Amino acid sequence: MVASRAKGAKRARTRSRGARRRRWLLRLTSLAVLFGIAFAAWLWWDMRSWRPDETRYPEQGALVPAGAGEVGFATLKAVGAQFVYLPLATASPAGFAERFARARQAGLQVGVVLDFDPCLGADAQSGMFAQMVPRDTGLLPPAIGLDRLADGCIPKVSDAAVESELMTLINQIETHAGRSAILKLGAAFQDRHKTATTMARDLWLARDRARPDYAGRPWLLWSANSALVTEAAAEPVEWVVVQK
């Protein structure tokens, strides 16, 4: 009977130790979750205003949102932008021209980004660019945004056709602009088409806070913060720096 009571006491102590371990594990897990939430909240708040060090990247600017919202280009310059890229993909001719004029009046260097649509032929896209963007040697090099894949195209478009139309588009835009284009290359597009390897153009890469390396070669422009909050616009802007 004594032995039985001893065994019972031992099992009780084991259960007690197990319960204490579970309580500690639960507390540690809760602390880890709270720490993760707090860190994510801090990172979100910090990224609202974070920009790379100006001593390392003295040339900094922005890609403004494509929507019709008001952009204060003079304010954008006042907060540190030296240049601005204007998106062309969804802009109306009148709205784009008005933005273009105001950006120049603010004393910013101005460039234009055309987002490549793999479902649409090169001629239609380069035609829009030629219609809306003046021939002007004072502009920044044109940029072609490469993010969208052809997976949703109807009818289906092969990767070879996408790459062929892209090369045609690049040539047409460069002919109009009189200078080489910059490829604003997304990681998924690079992974699918290996564009950085096959096309010898300056690159514009994107990664929040961390220097991007997915192209496998040096870049010229870096979108370092995809959602910088400034008083220049109601919507966040994409903050861009130049690598010398």
Residue frames relative to the residue before (quaternion, step in Angstrom):
aa qw qx qy qz dx dy dz
M 1.0000 0.0000 0.0000 0.0000 0.00 0.00 0.00
V 0.6214 0.5392 -0.3363 0.4583 3.55 1.07 -0.81
A 0.6512 0.5173 -0.3079 0.4621 3.53 1.00 -0.91
S 0.6380 0.5296 -0.3276 0.4529 3.57 1.02 -0.81
R 0.6575 0.4984 -0.3194 0.4661 3.58 0.97 -0.89
A 0.6340 0.5380 -0.3307 0.4464 3.60 1.03 -0.78
K 0.6476 0.5078 -0.3177 0.4711 3.54 1.02 -0.84
G 0.6440 0.5260 -0.3212 0.4533 3.54 1.01 -0.85
A 0.6539 0.5069 -0.3135 0.4660 3.56 0.97 -0.85
K 0.6387 0.5275 -0.3264 0.4552 3.56 1.04 -0.80
R 0.6495 0.5030 -0.3209 0.4714 3.59 0.97 -0.83
A 0.6341 0.5307 -0.3325 0.4536 3.58 1.02 -0.80
R 0.6531 0.5007 -0.3167 0.4716 3.59 0.99 -0.87
T 0.6367 0.5279 -0.3281 0.4564 3.58 1.01 -0.81
R 0.6544 0.5031 -0.3098 0.4719 3.59 0.96 -0.89
S 0.6446 0.5287 -0.3194 0.4504 3.56 1.02 -0.84
R 0.6554 0.4945 -0.3128 0.4776 3.56 0.98 -0.89
G 0.6408 0.5287 -0.3221 0.4540 3.57 1.01 -0.79
A 0.6481 0.5105 -0.3152 0.4690 3.56 1.00 -0.83
R 0.6469 0.5103 -0.3260 0.4635 3.59 1.00 -0.82
R 0.6318 0.5270 -0.3344 0.4596 3.58 1.00 -0.83
R 0.6608 0.5087 -0.3114 0.4556 3.58 0.93 -0.90
R 0.6405 0.5191 -0.3298 0.4598 3.57 1.01 -0.80
W 0.6639 0.4937 -0.3059 0.4711 3.57 0.99 -0.86
L 0.6368 0.5192 -0.3304 0.4645 3.57 0.99 -0.78
L 0.6396 0.5210 -0.3205 0.4656 3.56 1.02 -0.83
R 0.6591 0.5033 -0.3097 0.4651 3.57 0.97 -0.88
L 0.6589 0.5057 -0.3095 0.4630 3.59 0.94 -0.88
T 0.6410 0.5188 -0.3217 0.4653 3.57 1.02 -0.82
S 0.6479 0.5175 -0.3105 0.4649 3.56 0.97 -0.88
L 0.6519 0.5071 -0.3160 0.4669 3.57 0.99 -0.84
A 0.6466 0.5224 -0.3204 0.4543 3.57 0.99 -0.84
V 0.6447 0.5107 -0.3162 0.4728 3.57 1.02 -0.84
L 0.6608 0.5014 -0.3053 0.4676 3.58 0.91 -0.92
F 0.6397 0.5148 -0.3244 0.4696 3.58 1.00 -0.81
G 0.6495 0.5191 -0.3153 0.4575 3.58 0.98 -0.84
I 0.6533 0.5000 -0.3122 0.4751 3.58 0.95 -0.85
A 0.6643 0.5046 -0.3070 0.4580 3.57 0.93 -0.90
F 0.6595 0.5021 -0.3122 0.4643 3.59 0.96 -0.84
A 0.6465 0.5141 -0.3213 0.4632 3.58 0.96 -0.83
A 0.6470 0.5106 -0.3149 0.4706 3.58 1.01 -0.82
W 0.6513 0.5038 -0.3172 0.4705 3.59 0.97 -0.85
L 0.6593 0.5085 -0.3143 0.4560 3.58 0.91 -0.91
W 0.6349 0.5185 -0.3307 0.4677 3.60 0.97 -0.84
W 0.6831 0.4778 -0.2976 0.4653 3.58 0.86 -0.92
D 0.6631 0.5111 -0.3088 0.4514 3.58 0.93 -0.90
M 0.6714 0.5084 -0.3049 0.4447 3.60 0.96 -0.83
R 0.5173 0.6317 -0.4272 0.3885 3.60 1.18 -0.30
S 0.8152 0.2198 -0.0948 0.5274 3.58 1.08 -0.67
W 0.4891 0.7020 -0.4218 0.2999 3.61 1.25 -0.13
R 0.0304 0.7622 -0.6458 0.0342 3.53 -1.11 0.88
P 0.5696 -0.5920 0.4255 0.3796 3.62 -1.07 0.56
D 0.6559 -0.5348 0.3804 0.3729 3.51 -1.24 0.58
E 0.4230 -0.7325 0.4780 0.2365 3.58 -0.75 1.05
T 0.5925 0.5600 -0.3839 0.4335 3.60 1.13 -0.41
R 0.6920 0.4289 -0.2704 0.5138 3.58 1.17 -0.56
Y 0.7801 0.1529 -0.0721 0.6024 3.56 1.09 -0.76
P 0.1172 -0.8499 0.5092 0.0674 3.61 0.26 1.19
E 0.7053 0.3955 -0.2631 0.5263 3.60 1.16 -0.48
Q 0.1145 0.7963 -0.5774 0.1393 3.55 -0.48 1.23
G 0.0519 0.7976 -0.5971 0.0678 3.53 -1.17 0.69
A 0.4160 -0.7154 0.5166 0.2196 3.55 -1.24 -0.31
L 0.2537 -0.6614 0.6742 0.2090 3.47 -1.43 0.39
V 0.2751 -0.7944 0.5190 0.1546 3.57 -0.49 1.16
P 0.6360 -0.5442 0.3730 0.4003 3.61 -1.16 0.46
A 0.5276 -0.6592 0.4505 0.2900 3.54 -1.19 0.63
G 0.5433 0.6490 -0.3981 0.3538 3.60 1.19 -0.33
A 0.6310 -0.5667 0.3962 0.3516 3.52 -1.33 0.12
G 0.3964 0.7444 -0.4659 0.2679 3.61 1.24 0.10
E 0.5936 -0.5948 0.4204 0.3421 3.52 -1.18 0.64
V 0.0981 -0.7630 0.6371 0.0477 3.57 -1.08 0.83
G 0.2535 -0.7582 0.5831 0.1446 3.56 -0.84 1.01
F 0.2232 -0.8264 0.5019 0.1237 3.57 0.03 1.27
A 0.6159 0.5241 -0.3543 0.4695 3.60 1.04 -0.64
T 0.6420 0.5072 -0.3138 0.4817 3.58 1.05 -0.76
L 0.6203 0.5460 -0.3335 0.4536 3.55 1.03 -0.82
K 0.6502 0.4924 -0.3118 0.4874 3.56 1.01 -0.80
A 0.6517 0.5387 -0.3165 0.4299 3.58 0.96 -0.86
V 0.7074 0.4403 -0.2735 0.4805 3.61 1.06 -0.63
G 0.7585 -0.4391 0.1967 0.4395 3.59 1.23 0.23
A 0.5257 0.6283 -0.4301 0.3794 3.62 1.19 -0.02
Q 0.2138 -0.7659 0.5933 0.1252 3.56 -0.97 0.89
F 0.7861 0.1211 -0.0652 0.6026 3.55 1.22 -0.46
V 0.1340 -0.7734 0.6122 0.0956 3.54 -1.27 0.31
Y 0.2047 -0.7280 0.6390 0.1405 3.53 -1.15 0.73
L 0.2318 -0.7703 0.5855 0.1005 3.52 -0.99 0.97
P 0.3744 -0.7246 0.5274 0.2379 3.63 -0.81 0.93
L 0.2878 -0.7847 0.5321 0.1354 3.54 -0.99 0.87
A 0.5250 0.7170 -0.3906 0.2403 3.56 1.09 -0.75
T 0.8350 0.1955 -0.0836 0.5075 3.60 0.71 -0.99
A 0.4912 0.6840 -0.4254 0.3315 3.57 1.25 0.09
S 0.4214 -0.6479 0.5631 0.2926 3.55 -1.17 0.62
P 0.6376 -0.5393 0.3644 0.4122 3.63 -1.09 0.52
A 0.6794 0.4873 -0.3042 0.4565 3.60 0.88 -0.89
G 0.6746 0.4980 -0.2947 0.4583 3.58 0.89 -0.92
F 0.6505 0.5107 -0.3189 0.4631 3.58 0.97 -0.81
A 0.6622 0.5129 -0.3091 0.4504 3.58 0.86 -0.93
E 0.6525 0.5132 -0.3147 0.4602 3.58 1.00 -0.81
R 0.6494 0.5029 -0.3091 0.4794 3.58 0.98 -0.83
F 0.6288 0.5537 -0.3194 0.4427 3.54 0.97 -0.95
A 0.6851 0.4851 -0.2843 0.4631 3.58 0.84 -0.98
R 0.6849 0.4891 -0.2994 0.4495 3.60 0.87 -0.89
A 0.6208 0.5382 -0.3453 0.4535 3.59 1.06 -0.71
R 0.6680 0.4844 -0.2980 0.4800 3.57 0.99 -0.80
Q 0.6353 0.5348 -0.3303 0.4486 3.56 0.98 -0.79
A 0.6536 0.5162 -0.3064 0.4609 3.58 1.15 -0.62
G 0.5302 -0.6615 0.3910 0.3584 3.59 1.27 -0.09
L 0.4690 0.6643 -0.4460 0.3739 3.57 1.24 0.41
Q 0.4485 -0.5963 0.5733 0.3385 3.54 -1.23 0.48
V 0.1784 -0.8231 0.5370 0.0476 3.57 -0.85 0.97
G 0.0056 0.7649 -0.6440 0.0118 3.52 -1.10 0.86
V 0.3281 -0.7429 0.5556 0.1779 3.56 -1.29 0.31
V 0.1928 -0.7586 0.6148 0.0967 3.55 -1.07 0.87
L 0.1102 -0.7566 0.6423 0.0541 3.55 -0.90 1.00
D 0.2794 -0.7607 0.5611 0.1687 3.60 -0.62 1.09
F 0.3898 -0.7423 0.5064 0.2016 3.55 -0.65 1.17
D 0.1747 -0.7611 0.6194 0.0805 3.55 -0.92 1.02
P 0.3044 -0.7955 0.4914 0.1819 3.62 -0.32 1.18
C 0.6327 0.5323 -0.3358 0.4512 3.59 1.24 -0.26
L 0.7087 0.4229 -0.2301 0.5157 3.56 1.28 -0.26
G 0.5454 -0.6481 0.4264 0.3174 3.57 -0.97 0.83
A 0.6361 -0.5594 0.3837 0.3679 3.54 -1.22 0.56
D 0.6350 0.5701 -0.3498 0.3865 3.61 0.90 -0.86
A 0.6652 0.5020 -0.3112 0.4568 3.60 0.91 -0.87
Q 0.6900 0.4844 -0.2861 0.4554 3.58 0.95 -0.83
S 0.6752 0.4663 -0.3012 0.4857 3.58 0.94 -0.81
G 0.5940 0.5689 -0.3587 0.4414 3.59 1.15 -0.60
M 0.6404 0.5058 -0.3190 0.4820 3.57 1.02 -0.80
F 0.6398 0.5279 -0.3231 0.4555 3.57 0.96 -0.85
A 0.6858 0.4896 -0.2857 0.4564 3.58 0.85 -0.98
Q 0.6492 0.5280 -0.3131 0.4492 3.58 1.07 -0.73
M 0.7949 0.3642 -0.1580 0.4588 3.58 0.89 -0.94
V 0.7355 0.3766 -0.2236 0.5169 3.60 1.13 -0.51
P 0.3684 -0.7537 0.4919 0.2328 3.62 -0.58 1.05
R 0.4822 -0.5873 0.5440 0.3559 3.55 -1.29 0.36
D 0.2456 0.7707 -0.5375 0.2383 3.55 -0.36 1.21
T 0.3574 -0.7625 0.5016 0.1983 3.55 -0.54 1.17
G 0.5955 0.5843 -0.3618 0.4160 3.58 1.23 -0.23
L 0.5535 0.6105 -0.3944 0.4066 3.58 1.26 -0.18
L 0.5494 -0.5565 0.5010 0.3708 3.53 -1.30 0.36
P 0.6486 -0.4989 0.3698 0.4402 3.62 -1.16 0.35
P 0.4981 -0.6439 0.4740 0.3357 3.61 -0.98 0.73
A 0.2126 -0.7675 0.5923 0.1219 3.56 -1.15 0.66
I 0.1947 -0.7593 0.6122 0.1037 3.55 -1.11 0.76
G 0.3006 -0.7800 0.5287 0.1475 3.55 -0.59 1.18
L 0.0644 -0.8052 0.5892 -0.0179 3.56 -0.73 1.12
D 0.2445 0.7653 -0.5506 0.2268 3.54 0.04 1.36
R 0.7169 0.4791 -0.2579 0.4359 3.54 0.89 -0.99
L 0.2638 -0.7462 0.5934 0.1465 3.56 -0.98 0.93
A 0.5607 -0.6455 0.4235 0.2993 3.55 -1.25 0.45
D 0.3363 0.7906 -0.4727 0.1962 3.61 1.24 0.12
G 0.7585 0.3857 -0.2133 0.4800 3.60 1.03 -0.70
C 0.4179 0.7314 -0.4604 0.2803 3.60 1.22 0.12
I 0.0432 -0.7611 0.6470 0.0173 3.55 -1.10 0.82
P 0.4389 -0.2939 -0.8128 0.2455 1.58 -1.11 2.26
K 0.6927 -0.4927 0.3366 0.4051 3.53 -1.28 0.38
V 0.1661 -0.7702 0.6111 0.0760 3.56 -1.08 0.82
S 0.3949 -0.7344 0.5035 0.2264 3.57 -0.77 1.03
D 0.6295 -0.5237 0.4079 0.4038 3.55 -1.26 0.38
A 0.6293 0.5378 -0.3396 0.4466 3.60 1.00 -0.77
A 0.6555 0.5009 -0.3123 0.4711 3.59 1.01 -0.80
V 0.6116 0.5453 -0.3438 0.4586 3.59 1.02 -0.77
E 0.6943 0.4820 -0.2769 0.4572 3.57 0.84 -1.00
S 0.6372 0.5211 -0.3240 0.4664 3.58 1.06 -0.72
E 0.6793 0.4767 -0.2902 0.4765 3.60 0.89 -0.92
L 0.6202 0.5381 -0.3462 0.4538 3.58 1.05 -0.70
M 0.6582 0.4995 -0.3192 0.4641 3.59 0.90 -0.85
T 0.6289 0.5220 -0.3281 0.4738 3.58 1.04 -0.77
L 0.6557 0.5157 -0.3092 0.4566 3.57 0.92 -0.91
I 0.6354 0.5271 -0.3312 0.4569 3.58 0.91 -0.87
N 0.6726 0.4992 -0.3012 0.4558 3.58 0.85 -0.95
Q 0.6693 0.5054 -0.3037 0.4521 3.59 0.94 -0.88
I 0.6705 0.4849 -0.3023 0.4733 3.59 0.93 -0.84
E 0.6518 0.5081 -0.3185 0.4642 3.58 0.97 -0.80
T 0.6128 0.5357 -0.3471 0.4659 3.58 1.06 -0.66
H 0.6743 0.4843 -0.2927 0.4744 3.57 0.94 -0.86
A 0.7404 0.4324 -0.2326 0.4590 3.58 0.84 -0.99
G 0.3570 -0.7529 0.4825 0.2701 3.56 1.13 -0.55
R 0.7455 0.2712 -0.2086 0.5720 3.57 1.20 0.48
S 0.6458 -0.5460 0.3740 0.3808 3.55 -1.27 0.42
A 0.4301 -0.6926 0.5234 0.2478 3.53 -1.14 0.71
I 0.3518 -0.6685 0.6084 0.2432 3.51 -1.37 0.38
L 0.2884 -0.7587 0.5603 0.1651 3.58 -0.93 0.88
K 0.2052 -0.7648 0.6036 0.0932 3.57 -0.55 1.24
L 0.0396 -0.8887 0.4520 -0.0653 3.49 0.33 1.40
G 0.2784 -0.7576 0.5732 0.1418 3.54 -0.76 1.10
A 0.6307 -0.5687 0.3749 0.3719 3.57 -1.17 0.60
A 0.6672 0.5016 -0.3184 0.4493 3.62 0.91 -0.84
F 0.6468 0.5070 -0.3230 0.4694 3.60 0.98 -0.79
Q 0.6404 0.5129 -0.3212 0.4729 3.58 1.00 -0.80
D 0.6490 0.5254 -0.3173 0.4496 3.57 0.95 -0.85
R 0.6952 0.4672 -0.2717 0.4740 3.59 1.02 -0.80
H 0.8435 0.2563 -0.0817 0.4649 3.58 0.70 -1.09
K 0.3105 -0.7742 0.4994 0.2341 3.63 1.26 -0.20
T 0.1221 0.8599 -0.4866 0.0947 3.56 1.10 0.79
A 0.6331 0.5509 -0.3419 0.4228 3.59 0.97 -0.76
T 0.6725 0.4837 -0.2858 0.4818 3.55 1.17 -0.59
T 0.7607 0.4222 -0.2081 0.4470 3.57 0.90 -0.94
M 0.7724 0.2888 -0.1606 0.5424 3.61 1.15 -0.44
A 0.2749 -0.7957 0.5270 0.1166 3.53 -0.54 1.25
R 0.3525 0.6929 -0.5448 0.3144 3.55 0.27 1.32
D 0.6011 -0.5288 0.4407 0.4060 3.54 -1.26 0.39
L 0.3055 -0.7797 0.5305 0.1313 3.54 -1.08 0.82
W 0.1516 -0.7180 0.6735 0.0895 3.49 -1.30 0.66
L 0.0403 -0.8233 0.5651 -0.0338 3.57 -0.39 1.26
A 0.2477 -0.7766 0.5684 0.1122 3.56 -1.28 0.40
R 0.2953 0.6970 -0.6324 0.1648 3.52 -1.11 0.83
D 0.4392 -0.7091 0.4823 0.2678 3.57 -0.71 1.02
R 0.8812 0.0596 -0.1023 0.4577 3.50 -0.96 1.14
A 0.7739 0.3159 -0.1805 0.5185 3.64 0.83 -0.88
R 0.5357 -0.6305 0.4547 0.3298 3.57 -0.98 0.86
P 0.3888 -0.7509 0.4816 0.2303 3.62 -0.74 0.99
D 0.0769 -0.8132 0.5765 0.0205 3.56 -1.05 0.78
Y 0.4340 0.7551 -0.4272 0.2427 3.60 1.25 0.05
A 0.6095 0.5630 -0.3677 0.4199 3.61 1.19 -0.23
G 0.4129 -0.7373 0.4545 0.2815 3.57 1.17 -0.38
R 0.7600 0.1986 -0.1798 0.5921 3.59 1.25 0.27
P 0.6901 -0.5057 0.3049 0.4184 3.61 -1.19 0.38
W 0.2716 -0.7463 0.5894 0.1481 3.53 -1.26 0.59
L 0.4396 -0.6743 0.5285 0.2698 3.53 -1.32 0.37
L 0.7959 0.1538 -0.0541 0.5831 3.58 0.93 -0.95
W 0.1032 -0.7823 0.6132 0.0370 3.54 -1.14 0.74
S 0.2572 -0.7151 0.6319 0.1521 3.55 -0.84 1.05
A 0.1376 -0.8607 0.4894 0.0276 3.53 -0.01 1.37
N 0.7696 0.1040 -0.0697 0.6261 3.58 1.23 -0.45
S 0.2936 -0.8037 0.4978 0.1418 3.56 -0.41 1.23
A 0.8030 0.1955 -0.0874 0.5562 3.62 1.17 -0.32
L 0.0939 0.8056 -0.5728 0.1189 3.55 0.59 1.17
V 0.2711 -0.7623 0.5697 0.1447 3.56 -0.81 1.03
T 0.0927 0.7810 -0.6109 0.0911 3.57 -0.75 1.07
E 0.5790 -0.5759 0.4469 0.3652 3.52 -1.30 0.26
A 0.5196 0.6653 -0.4026 0.3540 3.59 1.28 -0.09
A 0.8125 0.0871 -0.0170 0.5762 3.61 1.12 -0.51
A 0.5554 -0.6068 0.4548 0.3412 3.53 -1.18 0.60
E 0.7209 0.3512 -0.2126 0.5584 3.57 1.13 -0.67
P 0.5792 -0.5697 0.4348 0.3885 3.61 -1.15 0.47
V 0.2978 -0.7273 0.5879 0.1916 3.55 -1.22 0.55
E 0.4555 -0.6428 0.5382 0.2992 3.55 -1.30 0.38
W 0.2224 -0.8093 0.5308 0.1172 3.58 -0.48 1.18
V 0.1275 -0.8242 0.5511 -0.0265 3.53 -0.77 1.16
V 0.0960 -0.7823 0.6127 0.0590 3.56 -1.05 0.79
V 0.3936 -0.7013 0.5518 0.2209 3.52 -1.32 0.50
Q 0.2570 -0.7461 0.5938 0.1569 3.55 -1.01 0.85
K 0.2724 -0.7713 0.5582 0.1387 3.53 -0.78 1.07
